[in-house]
Amino acid sequence: MKLNLFFTIAAVIAVAQAATSTQKVLNTNDSKAKNGLNVKNIIHNHDKPNVLEAHVKKFGGETLAYVTPWNNRGYDVVKEFKGKFDYVSPVWYYIQRRSPMQFDFDGEHDVDQGWMKEVKDIKTNMGKILPRFQFRGWTSEDLRVFVGSSEESAALANEINQQVQKYGFDGVVVECGYPAFFQKFLSDLSSLLHSEKKQLIVVLPSVITEEHKQFMKPEIFDAMAKYIDRFSIMTYDYSSHDPNGGPNSPIEWIMDNIDYLTNEENRHQLLIGLNMYAMSYLHTRAPEPLVMKTVVEKLTYQPREYDELLEPEEQETGDDEELNWDKESQEAWFIDIDEDGIRQGTVWMPTYRSIRNRVRLAEDYGGKHLL
């Protein structure tokens, strides 16, 4: 069974920008460049993808890309790399429960059918459009009543399906918190979509603590996998609640999520998340997501003095300067120092090396990489 991948854009970095930027690195003979940590190569090659293979998908499993209206670069990226993504999920819709049996849909104005036609490839069946519908602003009372009402579940499922039919979507992605509480609604929606040969993908929170495991047990996942086509698990933002920072998505933690939730029969229905954005941590402020452009600017203008914060054996200078590499999490980081020598945070960022290792992880679980 193949394990699948999805790429998160959120409000930060256009999908595939970090991944494809390393294609140029691979075309060099420099050993420093090939590990994806060389600062000079990142600065000069981050926006130079291998255009000859821009539309060639090499991962044998399925891929999903999220695109957000507040990061317009993402809209262009999925067109520039058309052919690499099985599913594209524009983050358009937000659902609010206004009153009993009454729901408001925010975001319909963002639907862009011209863009949809450019992204979708009818011949290859790639680039299927499944907008994300996210519950937003629901009170505990809203949730309690909704979960206990078969009528409300059926009504909301019908309204979402009407949007699918109106705009010709290929299905939907639903983010509703902990899906185990919404099985009646998701089952109703699945039946409506499947009757029209549409697909349902459901977003899963990652499993971090024993408490979280109570909300999505393996047997529940297996039962829901009978009527949900794919699950998109949020294996990122691991350190977002730690003011001291840390890796965004430790590789062993990804493995723990896969092993806990899935079995050989349903593993192919899980899409694991790859963050395409960096995170900056400083104990005096909340963690800050960074787009690739900002990361490159920081790397470009880092004063040499920042090396004084590292141990002698960690120091790199000139063309040999590299990002720090955390072997345990398989992620890269650097210390951000401004022009006045004041520390602005520790930045953890995706690199060719970290993305490559996670793709290999998916291959080890049954995915196939096409050379």
C-alpha positions as CSV (number, residue, x, y, z in Angstrom):
1,M,0.0,0.0,0.0
2,K,1.3,3.4,-0.9
3,L,1.7,6.2,1.6
4,N,0.8,9.6,0.3
5,L,2.0,13.2,0.8
6,F,0.4,16.6,1.1
7,F,2.1,20.0,1.1
8,T,1.0,22.7,3.5
9,I,1.0,26.3,2.3
10,A,-1.0,27.8,5.2
11,A,-0.3,31.6,5.3
12,V,3.3,31.2,4.7
13,I,5.1,29.7,1.7
14,A,4.0,28.7,-1.7
15,V,3.8,24.9,-2.1
16,A,6.8,23.3,-3.8
17,Q,8.9,26.4,-3.7
18,A,11.3,25.0,-1.2
19,A,11.2,21.5,-2.7
20,T,11.7,22.5,-6.3
21,S,14.3,25.0,-5.5
22,T,16.6,22.2,-4.7
23,Q,16.3,20.6,-8.1
24,K,19.0,23.1,-9.3
25,V,21.2,22.0,-6.4
26,L,21.0,18.4,-7.5
27,N,22.3,19.4,-10.9
28,T,25.7,20.5,-9.5
29,N,28.6,18.3,-8.7
30,D,29.4,20.0,-5.4
31,S,29.1,17.7,-2.4
32,K,28.2,20.6,-0.2
33,A,25.3,21.5,-2.5
34,K,23.9,18.0,-2.7
35,N,23.2,17.9,1.0
36,G,20.9,20.9,0.7
37,L,22.4,22.8,3.6
38,N,24.9,25.0,1.9
39,V,23.8,28.6,2.6
40,K,25.3,30.0,-0.6
41,N,23.5,27.5,-2.8
42,I,20.2,28.1,-1.0
43,I,20.5,31.9,-1.5
44,H,21.4,31.6,-5.2
45,N,19.2,28.6,-6.2
46,H,16.1,28.8,-4.1
47,D,14.0,30.3,-7.0
48,K,15.6,28.3,-9.8
49,P,13.7,25.1,-10.2
50,N,14.5,22.4,-12.8
51,V,12.1,23.7,-15.5
52,L,12.6,20.6,-17.6
53,E,10.9,18.5,-15.0
54,A,8.5,21.1,-13.6
55,H,5.5,19.0,-14.6
56,V,6.9,15.6,-14.0
57,K,5.7,13.8,-10.9
58,K,8.3,11.5,-9.4
59,F,6.6,10.3,-6.3
60,G,4.4,7.3,-7.0
61,G,1.9,7.9,-4.2
62,E,-0.7,10.6,-4.3
63,T,0.0,14.3,-3.5
64,L,-2.2,17.1,-2.3
65,A,-1.4,20.8,-2.2
66,Y,-3.2,23.4,-0.2
67,V,-3.5,26.9,-1.6
68,T,-4.7,30.0,0.4
69,P,-6.2,33.3,-0.9
70,W,-3.9,35.3,1.4
71,N,-0.8,33.8,-0.2
72,N,-1.4,34.4,-3.9
73,R,2.0,33.0,-4.9
74,G,0.5,29.5,-4.2
75,Y,-2.1,29.9,-7.0
76,D,0.8,30.4,-9.5
77,V,2.9,27.6,-8.1
78,V,0.3,24.9,-8.7
79,K,0.0,26.1,-12.3
80,E,3.8,26.2,-12.8
81,F,4.2,22.7,-11.5
82,K,1.0,21.3,-12.9
83,G,1.2,17.6,-13.1
84,K,2.9,17.1,-9.7
85,F,-0.3,17.2,-7.7
86,D,-3.2,14.7,-7.7
87,Y,-5.3,17.0,-5.6
88,V,-5.3,20.8,-5.1
89,S,-7.3,22.2,-2.2
90,P,-7.9,25.9,-2.3
91,V,-8.7,27.1,1.3
92,W,-11.9,28.9,0.3
93,Y,-14.8,28.0,2.6
94,Y,-15.5,28.7,6.3
95,I,-18.7,27.3,7.8
96,Q,-20.5,29.0,10.7
97,R,-23.6,27.7,12.5
98,R,-25.9,30.7,12.7
99,S,-28.8,29.0,14.4
100,P,-30.5,25.6,14.4
101,M,-30.6,24.2,10.8
102,Q,-29.0,27.4,9.5
103,F,-25.4,27.6,8.3
104,D,-23.4,30.5,6.8
105,F,-20.7,29.8,4.1
106,D,-18.0,32.4,4.0
107,G,-15.5,32.4,1.1
108,E,-17.7,31.5,-1.9
109,H,-16.6,34.8,-3.5
110,D,-13.0,33.4,-3.7
111,V,-14.0,30.6,-6.1
112,D,-12.0,31.1,-9.3
113,Q,-13.3,28.8,-12.0
114,G,-10.8,30.2,-14.6
115,W,-7.9,29.2,-12.3
116,M,-9.5,25.8,-11.7
117,K,-9.5,25.1,-15.5
118,E,-5.8,26.0,-15.7
119,V,-4.9,23.7,-12.8
120,K,-6.9,20.6,-13.7
121,D,-5.6,18.3,-16.3
122,I,-8.4,16.2,-17.8
123,K,-6.1,13.9,-19.8
124,T,-4.1,12.8,-16.8
125,N,-6.7,13.3,-14.1
126,M,-4.2,15.3,-12.1
127,G,-5.0,18.6,-10.3
128,K,-8.4,17.6,-9.1
129,I,-10.0,20.5,-7.2
130,L,-11.3,19.8,-3.7
131,P,-11.8,23.0,-1.8
132,R,-11.4,23.0,2.0
133,F,-14.4,23.6,4.1
134,Q,-13.5,24.5,7.7
135,F,-15.7,24.8,10.7
136,R,-15.1,28.3,12.2
137,G,-16.4,30.1,15.3
138,W,-18.5,27.2,16.6
139,T,-19.3,27.4,20.3
140,S,-19.4,24.3,22.5
141,E,-23.2,24.5,22.4
142,D,-23.1,24.6,18.6
143,L,-21.0,21.5,18.5
144,R,-23.1,19.7,21.1
145,V,-26.4,20.3,19.3
146,F,-25.0,19.6,15.9
147,V,-23.4,16.2,16.9
148,G,-26.7,15.2,18.4
149,S,-28.9,16.2,15.5
150,S,-29.2,13.9,12.5
151,E,-31.3,16.5,10.8
152,E,-28.5,19.2,11.1
153,S,-25.9,16.7,9.9
154,A,-27.9,15.9,6.8
155,A,-28.7,19.6,6.1
156,L,-25.1,20.7,6.3
157,A,-23.9,17.8,4.1
158,N,-26.5,18.7,1.6
159,E,-25.5,22.4,1.5
160,I,-21.8,21.5,1.0
161,N,-22.8,19.1,-1.8
162,Q,-24.8,21.9,-3.5
163,Q,-21.6,23.9,-3.6
164,V,-19.8,21.0,-5.2
165,Q,-22.4,20.6,-7.9
166,K,-22.7,24.4,-8.5
167,Y,-19.0,24.8,-9.3
168,G,-18.1,21.4,-10.6
169,F,-15.6,20.6,-7.8
170,D,-14.1,17.1,-7.8
171,G,-14.9,16.7,-4.1
172,V,-14.2,18.5,-0.8
173,V,-11.7,18.6,2.0
174,V,-13.4,19.0,5.4
175,E,-11.7,20.3,8.6
176,C,-13.9,20.0,11.6
177,G,-11.6,19.5,14.5
178,Y,-11.7,15.9,15.8
179,P,-13.5,14.0,13.0
180,A,-14.5,11.1,15.3
181,F,-17.2,13.3,16.8
182,F,-18.8,14.0,13.4
183,Q,-19.1,10.6,11.9
184,K,-22.8,11.0,11.1
185,F,-22.2,14.2,9.2
186,L,-19.2,12.8,7.4
187,S,-21.0,9.6,6.5
188,D,-23.9,11.7,5.1
189,L,-21.6,13.9,3.1
190,S,-19.6,10.9,1.8
191,S,-22.8,9.2,0.5
192,L,-23.9,12.4,-1.4
193,L,-20.4,12.9,-2.9
194,H,-19.9,9.3,-3.9
195,S,-23.2,9.2,-5.6
196,E,-21.8,11.8,-8.0
197,K,-18.4,10.1,-8.1
198,K,-16.8,12.9,-6.0
199,Q,-14.2,12.5,-3.3
200,L,-14.1,13.3,0.4
201,I,-10.8,14.1,2.2
202,V,-10.9,14.7,6.0
203,V,-8.3,16.7,7.9
204,L,-6.9,14.9,11.0
205,P,-5.0,16.6,13.9
206,S,-1.7,15.0,14.6
207,V,-1.4,12.6,17.5
208,I,1.0,14.2,20.1
209,T,-0.2,13.1,23.5
210,E,-2.0,10.2,25.1
211,E,-5.0,12.5,25.5
212,H,-5.1,13.1,21.8
213,K,-5.1,9.4,21.1
214,Q,-8.4,9.2,22.8
215,F,-10.0,11.3,20.1
216,M,-8.8,9.1,17.2
217,K,-8.2,5.5,18.0
218,P,-6.9,3.1,15.3
219,E,-10.3,1.2,15.2
220,I,-12.1,4.5,14.7
221,F,-9.8,5.5,11.9
222,D,-10.3,2.1,10.3
223,A,-14.1,2.4,10.5
224,M,-14.1,5.9,9.0
225,A,-11.7,4.7,6.2
226,K,-14.6,2.7,4.9
227,Y,-16.5,5.8,3.7
228,I,-13.8,8.5,3.7
229,D,-11.5,8.5,0.7
230,R,-8.4,10.1,2.2
231,F,-7.2,11.6,5.5
232,S,-4.9,14.6,5.5
233,I,-2.9,14.5,8.8
234,M,-1.3,17.7,10.1
235,T,2.2,16.4,10.9
236,Y,3.7,19.8,11.4
237,D,3.8,22.6,13.9
238,Y,5.2,20.2,16.5
239,S,7.1,22.9,18.4
240,S,4.6,25.7,17.9
241,H,3.6,25.8,21.6
242,D,7.2,25.8,22.8
243,P,8.6,29.4,23.2
244,N,12.1,28.0,23.0
245,G,11.3,26.5,19.6
246,G,12.4,23.3,17.9
247,P,11.7,21.2,14.9
248,N,8.5,21.6,12.9
249,S,8.0,18.0,12.1
250,P,10.4,15.5,13.7
251,I,10.7,12.5,11.4
252,E,10.2,9.9,14.2
253,W,7.0,11.7,15.3
254,I,5.7,11.3,11.7
255,M,6.4,7.6,11.9
256,D,4.6,7.4,15.3
257,N,1.5,8.9,13.8
258,I,1.6,6.5,10.8
259,D,2.2,3.5,13.0
260,Y,-0.4,4.4,15.6
261,L,-3.3,5.2,13.2
262,T,-3.0,2.9,10.2
263,N,-2.7,-0.7,9.2
264,E,-1.6,-2.4,6.0
265,E,-5.1,-2.2,4.6
266,N,-5.8,1.5,5.1
267,R,-2.4,3.1,5.1
268,H,-2.7,4.2,1.5
269,Q,-5.6,6.5,2.6
270,L,-3.3,8.6,4.8
271,L,-1.7,11.7,3.4
272,I,1.2,12.9,5.6
273,G,1.9,16.6,5.8
274,L,5.1,18.3,4.7
275,N,5.5,21.9,5.9
276,M,6.8,24.3,3.2
277,Y,7.5,27.1,5.6
278,A,10.0,28.0,8.3
279,M,9.3,28.9,11.9
280,S,11.1,31.6,13.9
281,Y,11.2,31.2,17.7
282,L,12.1,33.8,20.3
283,H,11.0,33.4,24.0
284,T,9.7,37.0,24.1
285,R,7.1,36.6,21.4
286,A,4.8,34.0,19.8
287,P,6.4,31.6,17.2
288,E,6.4,33.3,13.8
289,P,5.9,31.5,10.4
290,L,8.2,32.7,7.7
291,V,7.9,32.6,3.9
292,M,10.9,31.4,1.8
293,K,11.6,35.0,0.6
294,T,12.0,36.2,4.2
295,V,14.2,33.2,5.1
296,V,16.5,33.9,2.1
297,E,16.7,37.6,3.1
298,K,17.7,36.6,6.6
299,L,20.4,34.2,5.4
300,T,21.7,36.8,2.9
301,Y,22.2,39.5,5.5
302,Q,23.3,37.5,8.5
303,P,26.4,39.1,10.0
304,R,29.5,36.9,10.3
305,E,29.5,37.6,14.1
306,Y,26.6,35.1,14.5
307,D,29.2,32.3,14.4
308,E,30.4,33.4,17.8
309,L,27.2,31.9,19.3
310,L,28.2,28.5,18.1
311,E,30.8,26.0,19.3
312,P,34.1,26.2,17.5
313,E,33.5,22.9,15.8
314,E,30.1,24.1,14.5
315,Q,31.5,27.2,12.9
316,E,31.5,27.5,9.1
317,T,32.7,30.5,7.0
318,G,32.7,31.6,3.4
319,D,31.4,29.4,0.7
320,D,31.4,26.4,3.1
321,E,28.9,27.9,5.5
322,E,26.1,25.5,6.2
323,L,22.9,25.4,8.1
324,N,22.9,23.5,11.4
325,W,21.4,20.0,11.1
326,D,19.5,18.2,13.9
327,K,20.1,14.5,13.3
328,E,17.3,13.4,15.6
329,S,14.5,15.3,14.0
330,Q,16.1,15.5,10.5
331,E,15.6,19.2,10.2
332,A,17.8,22.3,9.7
333,W,18.1,25.5,11.7
334,F,20.1,28.7,12.1
335,I,20.3,31.6,14.6
336,D,18.9,34.9,13.3
337,I,21.0,37.9,14.3
338,D,20.1,41.4,13.1
339,E,22.5,44.1,11.9
340,D,22.9,45.4,15.5
341,G,24.0,42.0,16.7
342,I,20.7,41.3,18.5
343,R,19.3,37.8,18.3
344,Q,15.9,37.8,16.6
345,G,15.2,34.1,17.0
346,T,16.1,30.6,16.0
347,V,14.8,29.7,12.6
348,W,13.9,26.1,11.8
349,M,13.3,25.6,8.0
350,P,12.6,22.9,5.4
351,T,15.5,22.1,3.1
352,Y,16.1,19.7,0.2
353,R,17.6,17.3,2.7
354,S,14.7,17.3,5.1
355,I,12.1,17.0,2.3
356,R,14.1,14.2,0.6
357,N,14.3,12.2,3.8
358,R,10.5,12.5,4.4
359,V,9.8,11.4,0.8
360,R,12.1,8.4,1.5
361,L,10.1,7.7,4.6
362,A,6.9,7.5,2.6
363,E,8.7,5.2,0.2
364,D,9.7,3.0,3.0
365,Y,6.1,2.7,4.1
366,G,5.1,1.5,0.6
367,G,5.2,4.6,-1.6
368,K,7.2,4.4,-4.8
369,H,9.6,7.0,-6.2
370,L,9.8,7.1,-10.0
371,L,13.3,7.9,-11.3
